[in-house]
Amino acid sequence: AVAPSGMVLVTDQTLNLAYALAPGAGGGAAKGAKSKAASAVEYQFKGTRFGEQGFDKLGGIAIDSRGRIYVVDAHLNDVRRFNPDGAVDASWKFEKTRAGGDTYLHGCEGIAIDEAAGNLFIASEKDSLVQVFDWETGAYRGKVVGAALDGSGTHVFSGSVEGLALAGKHLLAVDESVGHIQVFDL
């Protein structure tokens, strides 16, 4: 995930932490690059984040335009939000559990934010669908992507849905079981 500041966070599911990388002071060409016009920016390692937060399987990560960091834990079926400085956002109240006690998510890994519509999309891998939550409050919106909400068993995904990304007004979702990318018009 890339923050508005240019900081990049990459999650490590084995060590349950994120690596922070910042663009180099001058940006500029990578060593050995001949042209600055088509060169890569050098990044500097700035340490790790979230290692002390008790994640069991830190998966997907996304950063909103305000620099708030959203991370999912696939084993705990949870989504947490952190302030740009890395502190836990105490105002975030993710609606993890249904009224009957079951969780909305089962093996969540992918995450994407649609700020314009106020939606937070979370891939529920074991359910073969994407659940929709309120981006600001964490409340469940009663919507799914890739399946019928009525429990009829109608699914678009062949199996595990993982990576999510937004491209314009489309949600892209990786159908890991068959190596497809499903595209949804938002």
Buried (B, 14 or more C-beta within 10 A) or exposed (E): BEBEEEBBBEBEBEEBBBBBBBBEEEEBBEEEEEEEEEBEEBBEEEEBBBBEBEBEBBBBBBBBEEBBBBBBBBBBBBBBBBBBEEEEBEEBEBBBBEEEEEBBBBBBBBBBBBEEEBBBBBBBBBBBBBBBBBBBBBEBBEEBBBBEEEEEEEBBBBEBBBBBBBEEEEBBBBBBBEEEEBEBEE
